[in-house]
């Protein structure tokens, strides 16, 4: 804008040449009309450029381009439109679930501006430039398509006020050295010892912390007074992930010939193994040793022994081709506030116990924090679902299509069992294998689950591969 005004008011080239020529002959040799025109243009030029030019007197011997180069520094601003980024290979649209910024806010490069909810994950929208948001093209809960205009931003550096506030915040956060010294000199006050809580109470607190909240979003509610008292109904629209989960589960029921076989596992030896080495593993690797790594290793061994369980049916009209795989990508079911997701542990057949535990912990954290990506969940060949962490004793899992089987783990409970002709109390777990009977016969399914049982009850088999 400034350049346009300057271009209209600045001297023309012919006028500039006459100005140079008049400097040699003297200003009085220039005609009166031309001289008045020059003076008027100089006055207008000076008024427009007073914020950019330090010297109000324009020297005749300096050409106009040099004058601009030395004394004019125009700050350029450009408005750019940011579009909806590519969400995934198979996803073309999503729901704008949240704006993290509003009009007038300054955004730094790569800062998250909005969140788009897709069928599988929440995709963040990061700003590719630094600048100030000037316009939003969509509202929350609107459906947006890939490459659709999302918001407009005026690129540039942060305003001076914001820079000062950020500086003050950093200064407040950093305590002075004198304050740190005084804090160090102060003796520590002895805190009263807390009474040890019973184990059952601690267990309840742990379960409350680990189980994510699945409370419905805020909606308009209608309450009516009837013969039965005040009764309330809430109508909550299903989010995209929940709709997709419902669609996939119904597709699994309609497509696969699902059948479930059961068995029970004595967990005594695995529990002893875990209790013996969990502290050493925590100190050396910084990871908790759970039961998932043992079941993943046992499942990998069983899948290699019976490869049909690791295969799948693919092709048109329900499938006409069997795909066998010589690798194992293990899908692990993880519950999140928005629904169940199944991130994949890649090349599980090549990983050790510790590596499997680290991979599961990392994927689980990403899923609960809402940072899981579609790439993290694509391409699994077999799924393990552990409903036992929520207290499930018995259940039939649903196949995660296009896979052919899924293993369901359940809670470990002490039960009386017959051991060598005697009744003993042992920690027992029921396990279930749901399989697609179109591809897997009953004999193969039973032998597969029995192989997992043998590996878990005697973990030494996992080391010897027998």
C-alpha positions in Angstrom: 0.0 0.0 0.0 2.8 2.4 0.9 4.6 1.6 -2.3 1.5 2.4 -4.3 1.2 5.8 -2.6 4.9 6.5 -3.1 4.6 5.5 -6.8 1.8 8.0 -7.3 3.5 11.0 -5.6 7.1 10.6 -6.3 8.9 12.5 -9.1 8.6 11.3 -12.6 11.8 10.4 -14.5 11.6 13.5 -16.7 11.0 15.7 -13.7 14.0 14.2 -11.9 16.2 14.9 -14.9 15.1 18.5 -15.0 15.8 18.7 -11.3 19.4 17.5 -11.9 19.7 19.9 -14.9 18.3 22.8 -12.8 21.0 22.3 -10.2 23.6 23.3 -12.7 21.9 26.4 -14.1 20.3 27.4 -10.8 16.8 27.0 -9.6 15.7 30.3 -11.0 16.1 29.1 -14.6 13.3 26.6 -14.2 9.9 28.0 -15.3 7.6 29.2 -12.5 4.9 26.6 -13.2 7.4 23.7 -13.2 9.1 25.0 -10.1 5.8 25.3 -8.2 4.9 21.7 -9.4 8.2 20.4 -8.1 7.8 22.1 -4.8 4.2 20.7 -4.4 5.4 17.2 -5.3 8.3 17.5 -2.8 5.9 18.6 -0.1 3.5 15.7 -0.7 6.4 13.2 -1.0 7.8 14.5 2.3 4.4 14.1 4.1 4.0 10.5 2.9 7.6 9.4 3.7 8.2 11.3 7.0 8.0 8.0 8.9 10.7 6.5 6.7 13.1 9.4 5.8 15.2 10.9 8.4 16.5 13.9 6.4 13.7 16.3 5.3 15.9 18.0 2.7 16.2 16.1 -0.6 19.7 16.7 -2.0 19.6 17.5 -5.7 22.8 15.6 -6.5 21.5 12.3 -5.1 19.4 10.3 -7.6 16.0 9.0 -6.4 16.8 5.2 -6.5 19.8 5.8 -4.2 17.7 7.8 -1.9 15.2 4.9 -1.6 18.1 2.4 -1.1 19.7 4.4 1.7 16.8 6.0 3.6 13.7 3.9 2.9 13.1 0.6 4.7 9.5 -0.6 4.0 8.3 -3.6 6.0 6.4 -6.0 3.7 3.3 -7.9 4.9 1.6 -10.6 2.9 -1.7 -12.4 3.6 -1.7 -16.1 2.9 -4.5 -18.7 3.0 -3.8 -22.0 4.8 -5.7 -24.9 3.5 -6.8 -28.2 5.2 -3.7 -30.5 5.0 -3.7 -34.1 3.7 -5.1 -36.2 6.5 -4.4 -39.7 5.2 -4.3 -41.7 2.1 -7.9 -42.9 2.4 -9.4 -39.9 4.3 -10.8 -36.9 2.3 -12.6 -35.0 5.0 -13.0 -34.5 8.7 -14.7 -32.6 11.4 -13.2 -29.4 12.8 -13.4 -30.3 16.5 -11.5 -27.4 18.0 -9.9 -24.0 17.2 -6.8 -23.4 19.4 -6.4 -19.8 18.1 -8.8 -17.0 17.3 -8.7 -14.0 15.0 -6.1 -11.5 16.1 -3.8 -14.1 17.7 -0.2 -14.3 16.8 1.0 -17.7 15.7 4.5 -19.0 15.4 5.6 -21.3 12.6 4.7 -25.0 13.2 2.4 -24.0 16.1 -0.9 -26.0 16.3 -3.9 -23.8 15.2 -6.7 -26.3 15.0 -7.6 -30.0 15.4 -9.5 -32.0 12.8 -11.3 -35.2 13.9 -11.1 -38.0 11.4 -12.5 -41.6 11.4 -9.4 -42.9 13.1 -7.4 -40.1 14.8 -7.4 -36.4 15.7 -5.1 -34.7 13.1 -3.5 -31.4 14.3 -3.3 -28.5 11.8 0.0 -26.6 12.2 0.6 -23.2 10.8 3.4 -23.1 8.1 4.1 -19.4 8.7 4.6 -17.0 11.6 2.0 -14.2 11.6 -1.3 -13.0 12.8 -4.6 -14.7 12.1 -7.0 -12.4 10.3 -9.9 -14.6 9.2 -11.3 -18.1 10.0 -13.2 -19.8 7.2 -14.8 -22.6 9.2 -16.5 -23.0 12.6 -16.2 -25.8 15.1 -18.1 -29.0 14.3 -18.0 -28.1 10.6 -17.1 -30.7 8.0 -13.9 -29.7 6.2 -12.4 -31.3 3.1 -8.7 -31.7 2.2 -7.4 -28.6 0.3 -10.3 -26.5 1.5 -9.5 -22.9 2.7 -9.2 -23.1 6.5 -7.9 -19.7 7.7 -6.0 -16.6 6.5 -2.9 -15.3 8.1 -0.9 -12.1 7.7 2.7 -13.2 7.8 5.2 -11.2 9.8 7.0 -11.0 13.1 5.4 -10.9 16.5 4.1 -7.5 17.7 6.3 -5.5 20.1 3.8 -5.9 22.9 3.7 -9.7 22.7 7.5 -9.8 22.5 7.8 -7.8 25.7 5.2 -10.0 27.5 7.0 -13.2 26.5 10.3 -11.6 27.8 8.7 -10.7 31.1 7.3 -14.3 31.5 10.7 -15.8 30.9 12.2 -13.5 33.4 9.6 -14.4 36.0 10.1 -18.1 35.4 13.9 -17.8 35.9 14.6 -17.1 39.6 17.5 -15.0 40.7 20.6 -16.5 42.0 20.2 -14.8 45.4 16.7 -16.3 45.8 18.1 -19.8 45.0 20.8 -19.4 47.6 18.3 -18.4 50.3 16.2 -21.4 49.4 19.2 -23.7 49.7 20.2 -22.2 53.1 16.7 -22.8 54.6 16.6 -26.1 56.4 14.1 -28.7 55.2 11.0 -29.1 57.4 10.2 -32.6 58.4 6.9 -33.6 57.0 4.6 -35.8 59.0 4.7 -39.4 57.9 1.6 -40.5 56.1 -0.1 -43.6 57.2 0.2 -46.5 54.7 -2.9 -47.1 52.8 -4.3 -50.6 52.4 -3.4 -52.4 49.2 -7.0 -52.6 48.0 -7.4 -48.8 48.2 -4.1 -48.3 46.4 -5.3 -50.7 43.7 -8.6 -48.8 43.3 -6.7 -45.5 43.0 -4.3 -47.0 40.4 -7.2 -48.3 38.3 -8.9 -44.8 38.5 -5.8 -43.2 37.2 -5.1 -45.6 34.4 -8.6 -46.0 33.1 -9.4 -43.0 30.8 -12.5 -41.0 31.3 -15.3 -41.6 28.7 -17.8 -39.0 29.9 -20.0 -37.7 27.0 -19.5 -34.1 25.8 -21.7 -31.3 26.9 -25.0 -31.2 25.2 -28.5 -29.7 25.5 -30.6 -31.8 27.9 -34.3 -32.0 28.2 -35.9 -32.7 31.6 -39.6 -33.6 32.0 -41.7 -34.2 35.0 -43.8 -37.4 34.8 -45.5 -39.8 37.0 -42.1 -41.4 37.7 -40.5 -38.1 38.8 -38.0 -35.9 37.0 -36.4 -37.8 34.1 -33.7 -36.4 31.8 -32.6 -37.5 28.3 -29.5 -36.4 26.5 -28.9 -36.6 22.7 -25.2 -36.7 21.9 -24.0 -36.9 18.3 -21.5 -39.7 17.7 -18.0 -38.5 16.8 -16.3 -39.7 13.7 -14.1 -42.2 15.5 -17.1 -43.9 17.2 -19.0 -44.0 14.0 -16.1 -45.6 12.2 -15.6 -48.2 15.1 -19.3 -49.1 14.8 -19.1 -49.5 11.1 -15.9 -51.7 11.3 -17.4 -53.9 14.0 -20.6 -54.5 12.1 -18.6 -55.1 9.0 -16.6 -57.8 10.9 -19.8 -59.5 12.1 -21.3 -59.4 8.6 -18.2 -60.6 6.7 -16.3 -63.1 8.9 -17.7 -66.5 10.1 -16.6 -65.8 13.6 -16.2 -68.5 16.1 -14.5 -68.4 19.6 -12.5 -71.1 21.5 -11.5 -70.8 25.1 -8.7 -72.0 27.4 -7.3 -71.2 30.8 -3.7 -70.4 31.8 -1.9 -70.9 35.1 0.0 -67.6 35.5 2.2 -68.7 38.5 5.5 -69.0 36.6 5.0 -65.7 34.6 4.1 -63.9 37.8 7.2 -65.3 39.6 9.4 -64.3 36.6 8.0 -60.8 36.6 8.4 -60.3 40.4 12.0 -61.6 40.3 13.2 -59.3 37.5 10.9 -56.3 37.4 13.1 -54.1 39.7 16.3 -54.9 37.8 14.6 -54.1 34.4 13.2 -50.9 35.8 16.7 -49.8 37.0 18.5 -50.8 33.7 15.9 -50.0 31.1 13.4 -47.7 32.8 10.4 -49.7 31.8 7.9 -51.8 33.8 7.8 -55.5 33.0 4.2 -56.5 32.4 2.4 -59.5 31.0 1.8 -58.1 27.5 5.4 -58.8 26.4 5.1 -62.5 27.4 1.8 -62.9 25.5 3.2 -61.1 22.4 6.2 -63.4 22.4 4.0 -66.5 22.9 1.6 -65.3 20.1 4.5 -64.7 17.7 5.8 -68.2 18.3 2.3 -69.7 17.8 1.8 -67.7 14.6 5.0 -69.0 13.2 4.0 -72.5 14.1 0.5 -72.1 12.6 0.9 -69.5 9.8 -2.7 -69.7 8.6 -3.7 -67.7 11.7 -1.4 -64.9 10.5 -3.0 -64.9 7.0 -6.0 -63.0 5.7 -8.6 -63.2 3.0 -8.4 -60.4 0.4 -10.1 -59.7 -2.9 -13.4 -58.5 -4.3 -16.8 -59.8 -3.2 -15.7 -60.8 0.3 -12.3 -62.1 -0.9 -11.0 -64.9 -3.1 -7.3 -64.9 -2.2 -5.3 -66.0 0.9 -2.4 -63.8 1.8 0.3 -65.5 3.9 2.9 -63.4 5.7 6.4 -64.3 7.0 6.4 -61.4 9.5 4.3 -60.4 12.5 2.9 -56.9 13.0 1.1 -57.1 16.3 -1.9 -54.9 16.9 -2.5 -54.0 20.5 -5.9 -52.7 21.6 -5.8 -49.5 23.6 -8.8 -47.7 25.1 -8.9 -43.9 24.7 -11.6 -41.4 25.8 -12.9 -41.3 22.2 -12.9 -45.1 21.6 -10.8 -48.2 21.1 -7.7 -47.9 18.8 -5.2 -50.6 17.8 -1.7 -49.3 17.3 0.8 -51.7 15.7 4.1 -53.1 17.1 6.1 -53.5 13.9 8.2 -56.7 13.3 7.2 -58.1 16.7 8.9 -61.4 15.7 12.3 -59.6 15.9 11.9 -57.8 19.2 12.9 -58.9 22.7 10.7 -58.7 25.8 12.1 -55.2 26.7 11.7 -53.9 23.2 8.1 -55.0 23.1 7.3 -53.4 26.5 8.9 -50.1 25.3 7.0 -50.2 22.0 3.6 -50.9 23.7 4.2 -48.2 26.4 5.1 -45.6 23.8 2.1 -46.4 21.5 -0.2 -46.5 24.5 0.9 -43.0 25.7 0.5 -41.6 22.2 -3.0 -43.0 21.9 -4.2 -41.7 25.3 -2.6 -38.3 24.6 -4.4 -38.1 21.2 -1.2 -38.0 19.3 -1.5 -41.4 17.6 -1.3 -41.3 13.8 -2.9 -43.4 11.1 0.5 -44.8 10.2 0.8 -46.2 13.7 -2.4 -48.2 13.3 -2.1 -49.5 9.7 -1.1 -53.0 8.6 -1.5 -55.2 11.7 -1.6 -59.0 11.1 -2.9 -60.2 14.5 -4.5 -58.4 17.5 -4.3 -58.9 21.2 -7.0 -57.3 23.4 -6.4 -57.2 27.2 -9.7 -56.6 28.9 -8.3 -57.9 32.1 -6.9 -54.5 33.1 -10.5 -53.4 33.5 -11.5 -56.5 35.4 -13.1 -58.6 32.6 -13.2 -62.2 33.6 -14.7 -63.7 30.4 -15.4 -62.4 26.9 -15.5 -63.0 23.2 -13.4 -60.4 21.2 -14.5 -59.3 17.7 -12.0 -59.8 14.8 -10.2 -56.7 13.6 -10.8 -56.9 9.9 -9.1 -57.8 7.5 -7.2 -59.9 10.1 -8.4 -63.5 10.7 -8.1 -63.9 14.5 -7.9 -62.0 17.7 -6.6 -63.1 21.2 -8.6 -61.9 24.2 -6.8 -61.7 27.6 -8.8 -61.4 30.9 -8.3 -60.8 34.6 -6.1 -63.1 36.6 -8.0 -64.5 39.6 -7.0 -67.1 42.2 -9.1 -70.3 41.8 -8.8 -73.8 43.1 -7.4 -76.1 40.5 -6.2 -79.8 40.4 -2.4 -80.0 40.3 -0.9 -83.5 40.4 -4.0 -85.0 42.0 -4.2 -82.2 44.7 -6.3 -79.1 44.9 -4.3 -75.9 45.0 -5.1 -72.2 44.8 -3.4 -70.8 41.6 -3.7 -67.5 39.7 -5.6 -68.4 36.6 -6.5 -66.5 33.5 -9.2 -67.3 30.9 -8.1 -66.6 27.3 -10.3 -66.5 24.2 -9.4 -66.8 20.5 -12.0 -65.5 18.0 -11.1 -66.7 14.5 -12.6 -66.5 11.0 -13.9 -70.0 10.3 -13.8 -69.3 6.5 -10.0 -69.5 6.7 -9.1 -71.2 10.0 -10.4 -74.6 11.0 -11.3 -75.6 14.5 -8.3 -77.9 15.0 -5.8 -75.1 14.0 -7.5 -72.6 16.3 -7.5 -74.9 19.3 -3.8 -75.9 18.7 -2.9 -72.2 18.4 -4.4 -71.3 21.7 -3.0 -74.4 23.4 0.5 -73.4 22.1 0.1 -70.0 23.8 -1.0 -71.6 27.0 2.1 -73.9 27.1 4.5 -70.9 26.4 3.0 -68.8 29.2 2.8 -71.6 31.8 6.5 -72.4 31.1 8.3 -69.3 30.0 11.5 -71.2 29.4 10.0 -72.5 26.2 10.1 -69.0 24.8 13.9 -69.0 25.2 14.3 -72.5 23.8 11.7 -72.0 21.0 10.0 -75.3 21.8 
